[in-house]
């Protein structure tokens, strides 16, 4: 989900996410509008591989 001006651009993944969990859409919208910070993904296995 990306915001361009006043327009929201949705992807197929956004639609699937909404069909599986409407709360996920609410969280995505809160991030887009600045109400929440985008979650940081931390994967220790990926970090080990990078090292």
CHARMM-style PDB file with segment names, atoms N, HN, CA, C and O in Angstrom:
ATOM      1  N   UNK     1       0.851  -1.157   0.000  1.00  0.00      PROA
ATOM      2  CA  UNK     1       0.000   0.000   0.000  1.00  0.00      PROA
ATOM      3  C   UNK     1       0.901   1.226   0.000  1.00  0.00      PROA
ATOM      4  O   UNK     1       1.770   1.377   0.860  1.00  0.00      PROA
ATOM      5  N   UNK     2       0.681   2.097  -0.979  1.00  0.00      PROA
ATOM      6  HN  UNK     2      -0.025   1.974  -1.677  1.00  0.00      PROA
ATOM      7  CA  UNK     2       1.450   3.329  -1.079  1.00  0.00      PROA
ATOM      8  C   UNK     2       0.502   4.493  -1.287  1.00  0.00      PROA
ATOM      9  O   UNK     2      -0.565   4.340  -1.883  1.00  0.00      PROA
ATOM     10  N   UNK     3       0.891   5.639  -0.798  1.00  0.00      PROA
ATOM     11  HN  UNK     3       1.757   5.762  -0.314  1.00  0.00      PROA
ATOM     12  CA  UNK     3       0.084   6.835  -0.961  1.00  0.00      PROA
ATOM     13  C   UNK     3       0.795   7.778  -1.925  1.00  0.00      PROA
ATOM     14  O   UNK     3       1.957   8.129  -1.719  1.00  0.00      PROA
ATOM     15  N   UNK     4       0.094   8.183  -2.970  1.00  0.00      PROA
ATOM     16  HN  UNK     4      -0.850   7.898  -3.137  1.00  0.00      PROA
ATOM     17  CA  UNK     4       0.605   9.142  -3.935  1.00  0.00      PROA
ATOM     18  C   UNK     4      -0.343  10.332  -3.930  1.00  0.00      PROA
ATOM     19  O   UNK     4      -1.437  10.272  -4.491  1.00  0.00      PROA
ATOM     20  N   UNK     5       0.088  11.408  -3.294  1.00  0.00      PROA
ATOM     21  HN  UNK     5       0.977  11.456  -2.839  1.00  0.00      PROA
ATOM     22  CA  UNK     5      -0.816  12.549  -3.145  1.00  0.00      PROA
ATOM     23  C   UNK     5      -1.976  12.173  -2.251  1.00  0.00      PROA
ATOM     24  O   UNK     5      -1.778  11.795  -1.096  1.00  0.00      PROA
ATOM     25  N   UNK     6      -3.189  12.274  -2.778  1.00  0.00      PROA
ATOM     26  HN  UNK     6      -3.350  12.581  -3.716  1.00  0.00      PROA
ATOM     27  CA  UNK     6      -4.388  11.890  -2.021  1.00  0.00      PROA
ATOM     28  C   UNK     6      -4.883  10.499  -2.417  1.00  0.00      PROA
ATOM     29  O   UNK     6      -5.920  10.045  -1.934  1.00  0.00      PROA
ATOM     30  N   UNK     7      -4.146   9.833  -3.287  1.00  0.00      PROA
ATOM     31  HN  UNK     7      -3.304  10.202  -3.679  1.00  0.00      PROA
ATOM     32  CA  UNK     7      -4.581   8.553  -3.836  1.00  0.00      PROA
ATOM     33  C   UNK     7      -3.821   7.396  -3.188  1.00  0.00      PROA
ATOM     34  O   UNK     7      -2.600   7.454  -3.039  1.00  0.00      PROA
ATOM     35  N   UNK     8      -4.552   6.345  -2.804  1.00  0.00      PROA
ATOM     36  HN  UNK     8      -5.544   6.299  -2.924  1.00  0.00      PROA
ATOM     37  CA  UNK     8      -3.941   5.132  -2.271  1.00  0.00      PROA
ATOM     38  C   UNK     8      -3.781   4.122  -3.401  1.00  0.00      PROA
ATOM     39  O   UNK     8      -4.732   3.844  -4.131  1.00  0.00      PROA
ATOM     40  N   UNK     9      -2.590   3.580  -3.540  1.00  0.00      PROA
ATOM     41  HN  UNK     9      -1.817   3.805  -2.947  1.00  0.00      PROA
ATOM     42  CA  UNK     9      -2.322   2.532  -4.521  1.00  0.00      PROA
ATOM     43  C   UNK     9      -2.239   1.208  -3.772  1.00  0.00      PROA
ATOM     44  O   UNK     9      -1.387   1.024  -2.903  1.00  0.00      PROA
ATOM     45  N   UNK    10      -3.129   0.297  -4.120  1.00  0.00      PROA
ATOM     46  HN  UNK    10      -3.821   0.446  -4.826  1.00  0.00      PROA
ATOM     47  CA  UNK    10      -3.201  -0.995  -3.453  1.00  0.00      PROA
ATOM     48  C   UNK    10      -2.625  -2.077  -4.359  1.00  0.00      PROA
ATOM     49  O   UNK    10      -2.724  -2.004  -5.584  1.00  0.00      PROA
ATOM     50  N   UNK    11      -2.028  -3.068  -3.735  1.00  0.00      PROA
ATOM     51  HN  UNK    11      -1.947  -3.127  -2.740  1.00  0.00      PROA
ATOM     52  CA  UNK    11      -1.478  -4.200  -4.482  1.00  0.00      PROA
ATOM     53  C   UNK    11      -2.366  -5.423  -4.278  1.00  0.00      PROA
ATOM     54  O   UNK    11      -3.295  -5.410  -3.471  1.00  0.00      PROA
ATOM     55  N   UNK    12      -2.061  -6.470  -5.020  1.00  0.00      PROA
ATOM     56  HN  UNK    12      -1.306  -6.480  -5.676  1.00  0.00      PROA
ATOM     57  CA  UNK    12      -2.790  -7.732  -4.841  1.00  0.00      PROA
ATOM     58  C   UNK    12      -2.569  -8.272  -3.432  1.00  0.00      PROA
ATOM     59  O   UNK    12      -3.472  -8.857  -2.833  1.00  0.00      PROA
ATOM     60  N   UNK    13      -1.354  -8.069  -2.907  1.00  0.00      PROA
ATOM     61  HN  UNK    13      -0.621  -7.594  -3.393  1.00  0.00      PROA
ATOM     62  CA  UNK    13      -1.061  -8.511  -1.546  1.00  0.00      PROA
ATOM     63  C   UNK    13      -1.903  -7.782  -0.511  1.00  0.00      PROA
ATOM     64  O   UNK    13      -2.279  -8.363   0.507  1.00  0.00      PROA
ATOM     65  N   UNK    14      -2.203  -6.510  -0.766  1.00  0.00      PROA
ATOM     66  HN  UNK    14      -1.898  -6.037  -1.593  1.00  0.00      PROA
ATOM     67  CA  UNK    14      -3.075  -5.756   0.137  1.00  0.00      PROA
ATOM     68  C   UNK    14      -4.484  -6.339   0.151  1.00  0.00      PROA
ATOM     69  O   UNK    14      -5.120  -6.423   1.201  1.00  0.00      PROA
ATOM     70  N   UNK    15      -4.967  -6.740  -1.028  1.00  0.00      PROA
ATOM     71  HN  UNK    15      -4.451  -6.671  -1.881  1.00  0.00      PROA
ATOM     72  CA  UNK    15      -6.301  -7.346  -1.120  1.00  0.00      PROA
ATOM     73  C   UNK    15      -6.346  -8.676  -0.382  1.00  0.00      PROA
ATOM     74  O   UNK    15      -7.287  -8.937   0.368  1.00  0.00      PROA
ATOM     75  N   UNK    16      -5.342  -9.517  -0.586  1.00  0.00      PROA
ATOM     76  HN  UNK    16      -4.578  -9.305  -1.196  1.00  0.00      PROA
ATOM     77  CA  UNK    16      -5.291 -10.807   0.097  1.00  0.00      PROA
ATOM     78  C   UNK    16      -5.194 -10.606   1.607  1.00  0.00      PROA
ATOM     79  O   UNK    16      -5.858 -11.299   2.378  1.00  0.00      PROA
ATOM     80  N   UNK    17      -4.354  -9.641   2.025  1.00  0.00      PROA
ATOM     81  HN  UNK    17      -3.815  -9.078   1.399  1.00  0.00      PROA
ATOM     82  CA  UNK    17      -4.237  -9.337   3.453  1.00  0.00      PROA
ATOM     83  C   UNK    17      -5.563  -8.898   4.041  1.00  0.00      PROA
ATOM     84  O   UNK    17      -5.909  -9.287   5.157  1.00  0.00      PROA
ATOM     85  N   UNK    18      -6.318  -8.080   3.289  1.00  0.00      PROA
ATOM     86  HN  UNK    18      -6.037  -7.764   2.382  1.00  0.00      PROA
ATOM     87  CA  UNK    18      -7.615  -7.602   3.774  1.00  0.00      PROA
ATOM     88  C   UNK    18      -8.622  -8.744   3.883  1.00  0.00      PROA
ATOM     89  O   UNK    18      -9.398  -8.812   4.837  1.00  0.00      PROA
ATOM     90  N   UNK    19      -8.601  -9.637   2.901  1.00  0.00      PROA
ATOM     91  HN  UNK    19      -7.971  -9.582   2.126  1.00  0.00      PROA
ATOM     92  CA  UNK    19      -9.532 -10.768   2.944  1.00  0.00      PROA
ATOM     93  C   UNK    19      -9.233 -11.699   4.106  1.00  0.00      PROA
ATOM     94  O   UNK    19     -10.148 -12.303   4.666  1.00  0.00      PROA
ATOM     95  N   UNK    20      -7.963 -11.824   4.476  1.00  0.00      PROA
ATOM     96  HN  UNK    20      -7.219 -11.333   4.022  1.00  0.00      PROA
ATOM     97  CA  UNK    20      -7.584 -12.696   5.581  1.00  0.00      PROA
ATOM     98  C   UNK    20      -7.724 -12.027   6.937  1.00  0.00      PROA
ATOM     99  O   UNK    20      -8.030 -12.689   7.929  1.00  0.00      PROA
ATOM    100  N   UNK    21      -7.501 -10.705   6.988  1.00  0.00      PROA
ATOM    101  HN  UNK    21      -7.252 -10.168   6.183  1.00  0.00      PROA
ATOM    102  CA  UNK    21      -7.509 -10.007   8.278  1.00  0.00      PROA
ATOM    103  C   UNK    21      -7.784  -8.524   8.051  1.00  0.00      PROA
ATOM    104  O   UNK    21      -6.900  -7.784   7.620  1.00  0.00      PROA
ATOM    105  N   UNK    22      -8.992  -8.096   8.337  1.00  0.00      PROA
ATOM    106  HN  UNK    22      -9.710  -8.697   8.688  1.00  0.00      PROA
ATOM    107  CA  UNK    22      -9.342  -6.687   8.124  1.00  0.00      PROA
ATOM    108  C   UNK    22      -8.574  -5.762   9.059  1.00  0.00      PROA
ATOM    109  O   UNK    22      -8.365  -4.591   8.741  1.00  0.00      PROA
ATOM    110  N   UNK    23      -8.161  -6.270  10.190  1.00  0.00      PROA
ATOM    111  HN  UNK    23      -8.331  -7.221  10.448  1.00  0.00      PROA
ATOM    112  CA  UNK    23      -7.376  -5.458  11.127  1.00  0.00      PROA
ATOM    113  C   UNK    23      -6.022  -5.091  10.508  1.00  0.00      PROA
ATOM    114  O   UNK    23      -5.492  -4.012  10.773  1.00  0.00      PROA
ATOM    115  N   UNK    24      -5.466  -5.981   9.688  1.00  0.00      PROA
ATOM    116  HN  UNK    24      -5.896  -6.858   9.473  1.00  0.00      PROA
ATOM    117  CA  UNK    24      -4.216  -5.695   8.993  1.00  0.00      PROA
ATOM    118  C   UNK    24      -4.373  -4.458   8.113  1.00  0.00      PROA
ATOM    119  O   UNK    24      -3.465  -3.630   8.042  1.00  0.00      PROA
ATOM    120  N   UNK    25      -5.512  -4.326   7.447  1.00  0.00      PROA
ATOM    121  HN  UNK    25      -6.250  -4.998   7.506  1.00  0.00      PROA
ATOM    122  CA  UNK    25      -5.775  -3.151   6.617  1.00  0.00      PROA
ATOM    123  C   UNK    25      -5.828  -1.889   7.483  1.00  0.00      PROA
ATOM    124  O   UNK    25      -5.315  -0.843   7.083  1.00  0.00      PROA
ATOM    125  N   UNK    26      -6.438  -1.979   8.651  1.00  0.00      PROA
ATOM    126  HN  UNK    26      -6.854  -2.828   8.976  1.00  0.00      PROA
ATOM    127  CA  UNK    26      -6.483  -0.832   9.555  1.00  0.00      PROA
ATOM    128  C   UNK    26      -5.077  -0.429   9.991  1.00  0.00      PROA
ATOM    129  O   UNK    26      -4.770   0.760  10.069  1.00  0.00      PROA
ATOM    130  N   UNK    27      -4.229  -1.405  10.273  1.00  0.00      PROA
ATOM    131  HN  UNK    27      -4.479  -2.371  10.210  1.00  0.00      PROA
ATOM    132  CA  UNK    27      -2.847  -1.107  10.661  1.00  0.00      PROA
ATOM    133  C   UNK    27      -2.077  -0.475   9.502  1.00  0.00      PROA
ATOM    134  O   UNK    27      -1.332   0.484   9.701  1.00  0.00      PROA
ATOM    135  N   UNK    28      -2.255  -1.010   8.293  1.00  0.00      PROA
ATOM    136  HN  UNK    28      -2.860  -1.790   8.131  1.00  0.00      PROA
ATOM    137  CA  UNK    28      -1.596  -0.443   7.112  1.00  0.00      PROA
ATOM    138  C   UNK    28      -2.019   1.004   6.892  1.00  0.00      PROA
ATOM    139  O   UNK    28      -1.185   1.857   6.588  1.00  0.00      PROA
ATOM    140  N   UNK    29      -3.305   1.283   7.044  1.00  0.00      PROA
ATOM    141  HN  UNK    29      -3.982   0.590   7.291  1.00  0.00      PROA
ATOM    142  CA  UNK    29      -3.797   2.653   6.874  1.00  0.00      PROA
ATOM    143  C   UNK    29      -3.245   3.577   7.955  1.00  0.00      PROA
ATOM    144  O   UNK    29      -2.942   4.739   7.682  1.00  0.00      PROA
ATOM    145  N   UNK    30      -3.113   3.074   9.170  1.00  0.00      PROA
ATOM    146  HN  UNK    30      -3.359   2.130   9.392  1.00  0.00      PROA
ATOM    147  CA  UNK    30      -2.550   3.892  10.253  1.00  0.00      PROA
ATOM    148  C   UNK    30      -1.094   4.241   9.955  1.00  0.00      PROA
ATOM    149  O   UNK    30      -0.652   5.349  10.257  1.00  0.00      PROA
ATOM    150  N   UNK    31      -0.346   3.311   9.369  1.00  0.00      PROA
ATOM    151  HN  UNK    31      -0.705   2.411   9.124  1.00  0.00      PROA
ATOM    152  CA  UNK    31       1.044   3.590   8.992  1.00  0.00      PROA
ATOM    153  C   UNK    31       1.081   4.624   7.880  1.00  0.00      PROA
ATOM    154  O   UNK    31       1.893   5.548   7.925  1.00  0.00      PROA
ATOM    155  N   UNK    32       0.217   4.483   6.883  1.00  0.00      PROA
ATOM    156  HN  UNK    32      -0.443   3.732   6.846  1.00  0.00      PROA
ATOM    157  CA  UNK    32       0.177   5.414   5.756  1.00  0.00      PROA
ATOM    158  C   UNK    32      -0.153   6.829   6.231  1.00  0.00      PROA
ATOM    159  O   UNK    32       0.430   7.798   5.745  1.00  0.00      PROA
ATOM    160  N   UNK    33      -1.076   6.952   7.172  1.00  0.00      PROA
ATOM    161  HN  UNK    33      -1.550   6.165   7.567  1.00  0.00      PROA
ATOM    162  CA  UNK    33      -1.499   8.268   7.649  1.00  0.00      PROA
ATOM    163  C   UNK    33      -0.635   8.807   8.780  1.00  0.00      PROA
ATOM    164  O   UNK    33      -0.894   9.899   9.285  1.00  0.00      PROA
ATOM    165  N   UNK    34       0.384   8.062   9.185  1.00  0.00      PROA
ATOM    166  HN  UNK    34       0.595   7.175   8.775  1.00  0.00      PROA
ATOM    167  CA  UNK    34       1.324   8.545  10.185  1.00  0.00      PROA
ATOM    168  C   UNK    34       0.936   8.276  11.628  1.00  0.00      PROA
ATOM    169  O   UNK    34       1.588   8.787  12.539  1.00  0.00      PROA
ATOM    170  N   UNK    35      -0.098   7.495  11.861  1.00  0.00      PROA
ATOM    171  HN  UNK    35      -0.627   7.081  11.121  1.00  0.00      PROA
ATOM    172  CA  UNK    35      -0.531   7.189  13.215  1.00  0.00      PROA
ATOM    173  C   UNK    35       0.334   6.143  13.899  1.00  0.00      PROA
ATOM    174  O   UNK    35       0.405   6.099  15.127  1.00  0.00      PROA
ATOM    175  N   UNK    36       0.987   5.307  13.117  1.00  0.00      PROA
ATOM    176  HN  UNK    36       0.929   5.343  12.119  1.00  0.00      PROA
ATOM    177  CA  UNK    36       1.863   4.255  13.637  1.00  0.00      PROA
ATOM    178  C   UNK    36       3.165   4.259  12.846  1.00  0.00      PROA
ATOM    179  O   UNK    36       3.212   4.680  11.691  1.00  0.00      PROA
ATOM    180  N   UNK    37       4.211   3.781  13.494  1.00  0.00      PROA
ATOM    181  HN  UNK    37       4.172   3.438  14.433  1.00  0.00      PROA
ATOM    182  CA  UNK    37       5.477   3.599  12.793  1.00  0.00      PROA
ATOM    183  C   UNK    37       5.453   2.254  12.078  1.00  0.00      PROA
ATOM    184  O   UNK    37       4.851   1.300  12.570  1.00  0.00      PROA
ATOM    185  N   UNK    38       6.102   2.172  10.925  1.00  0.00      PROA
ATOM    186  HN  UNK    38       6.591   2.947  10.526  1.00  0.00      PROA
ATOM    187  CA  UNK    38       6.179   0.917  10.197  1.00  0.00      PROA
ATOM    188  C   UNK    38       6.992  -0.070  11.013  1.00  0.00      PROA
ATOM    189  O   UNK    38       8.088   0.259  11.467  1.00  0.00      PROA
ATOM    190  N   UNK    39       6.470  -1.284  11.209  1.00  0.00      PROA
ATOM    191  HN  UNK    39       5.580  -1.551  10.841  1.00  0.00      PROA
ATOM    192  CA  UNK    39       7.202  -2.258  12.027  1.00  0.00      PROA
ATOM    193  C   UNK    39       8.534  -2.625  11.385  1.00  0.00      PROA
ATOM    194  O   UNK    39       8.653  -2.718  10.163  1.00  0.00      PROA
ATOM    195  N   UNK    40       9.527  -2.830  12.237  1.00  0.00      PROA
ATOM    196  HN  UNK    40       9.430  -2.754  13.230  1.00  0.00      PROA
ATOM    197  CA  UNK    40      10.853  -3.210  11.767  1.00  0.00      PROA
ATOM    198  C   UNK    40      10.948  -4.730  11.829  1.00  0.00      PROA
ATOM    199  O   UNK    40      10.677  -5.344  12.860  1.00  0.00      PROA
ATOM    200  N   UNK    41      11.329  -5.308  10.730  1.00  0.00      PROA
ATOM    201  HN  UNK    41      11.550  -4.809   9.892  1.00  0.00      PROA
ATOM    202  CA  UNK    41      11.459  -6.766  10.668  1.00  0.00      PROA
ATOM    203  C   UNK    41      12.864  -7.143  11.112  1.00  0.00      PROA
ATOM    204  O   UNK    41      13.849  -6.605  10.607  1.00  0.00      PROA
ATOM    205  N   UNK    42      12.950  -8.067  12.056  1.00  0.00      PROA
ATOM    206  HN  UNK    42      12.149  -8.504  12.467  1.00  0.00      PROA
ATOM    207  CA  UNK    42      14.241  -8.525  12.551  1.00  0.00      PROA
ATOM    208  C   UNK    42      14.268 -10.030  12.451  1.00  0.00      PROA
ATOM    209  O   UNK    42      13.481 -10.722  13.097  1.00  0.00      PROA
ATOM    210  N   UNK    43      15.162 -10.524  11.654  1.00  0.00      PROA
ATOM    211  HN  UNK    43      15.801  -9.962  11.130  1.00  0.00      PROA
ATOM    212  CA  UNK    43      15.312 -11.963  11.447  1.00  0.00      PROA
ATOM    213  C   UNK    43      16.733 -12.356  11.821  1.00  0.00      PROA
ATOM    214  O   UNK    43      17.668 -12.051  11.080  1.00  0.00      PROA
ATOM    215  N   UNK    44      16.916 -13.027  12.956  1.00  0.00      PROA
ATOM    216  HN  UNK    44      16.156 -13.274  13.557  1.00  0.00      PROA
ATOM    217  CA  UNK    44      18.280 -13.380  13.392  1.00  0.00      PROA
ATOM    218  C   UNK    44      18.991 -14.307  12.417  1.00  0.00      PROA
ATOM    219  O   UNK    44      20.215 -14.238  12.304  1.00  0.00      PROA
ATOM    220  N   UNK    45      18.274 -15.170  11.709  1.00  0.00      PROA
ATOM    221  HN  UNK    45      17.279 -15.226  11.801  1.00  0.00      PROA
ATOM    222  CA  UNK    45      18.905 -16.071  10.746  1.00  0.00      PROA
ATOM    223  C   UNK    45      19.453 -15.264   9.577  1.00  0.00      PROA
ATOM    224  O   UNK    45      20.573 -15.506   9.127  1.00  0.00      PROA
ATOM    225  N   UNK    46      18.678 -14.311   9.085  1.00  0.00      PROA
ATOM    226  HN  UNK    46      17.768 -14.114   9.450  1.00  0.00      PROA
ATOM    227  CA  UNK    46      19.123 -13.466   7.998  1.00  0.00      PROA
ATOM    228  C   UNK    46      20.334 -12.625   8.420  1.00  0.00      PROA
ATOM    229  O   UNK    46      21.265 -12.424   7.641  1.00  0.00      PROA
ATOM    230  N   UNK    47      20.305 -12.148   9.641  1.00  0.00      PROA
ATOM    231  HN  UNK    47      19.549 -12.312  10.274  1.00  0.00      PROA
ATOM    232  CA  UNK    47      21.426 -11.364  10.167  1.00  0.00      PROA
ATOM    233  C   UNK    47      22.704 -12.225  10.226  1.00  0.00      PROA
ATOM    234  O   UNK    47      23.789 -11.744   9.899  1.00  0.00      PROA
ATOM    235  N   UNK    48      22.575 -13.476  10.639  1.00  0.00      PROA
ATOM    236  HN  UNK    48      21.694 -13.867  10.905  1.00  0.00      PROA
ATOM    237  CA  UNK    48      23.717 -14.393  10.694  1.00  0.00      PROA
ATOM    238  C   UNK    48      24.260 -14.658   9.296  1.00  0.00      PROA
ATOM    239  O   UNK    48      25.475 -14.687   9.096  1.00  0.00      PROA
ATOM    240  N   UNK    49      23.380 -14.847   8.342  1.00  0.00      PROA
ATOM    241  HN  UNK    49      22.394 -14.823   8.505  1.00  0.00      PROA
ATOM    242  CA  UNK    49      23.808 -15.070   6.969  1.00  0.00      PROA
ATOM    243  C   UNK    49      24.540 -13.844   6.397  1.00  0.00      PROA
ATOM    244  O   UNK    49      25.510 -13.985   5.652  1.00  0.00      PROA
ATOM    245  N   UNK    50      24.076 -12.669   6.745  1.00  0.00      PROA
ATOM    246  HN  UNK    50      23.288 -12.553   7.350  1.00  0.00      PROA
ATOM    247  CA  UNK    50      24.710 -11.443   6.271  1.00  0.00      PROA
ATOM    248  C   UNK    50      26.128 -11.289   6.853  1.00  0.00      PROA
ATOM    249  O   UNK    50      27.028 -10.775   6.189  1.00  0.00      PROA
ATOM    250  N   UNK    51      26.309 -11.742   8.099  1.00  0.00      PROA
ATOM    251  HN  UNK    51      25.578 -12.160   8.639  1.00  0.00      PROA
ATOM    252  CA  UNK    51      27.633 -11.663   8.731  1.00  0.00      PROA
ATOM    253  C   UNK    51      28.573 -12.631   8.072  1.00  0.00      PROA
ATOM    254  OT1 UNK    51      29.739 -12.719   8.457  1.00  0.00      PROA
TER     255      UNK     51
END
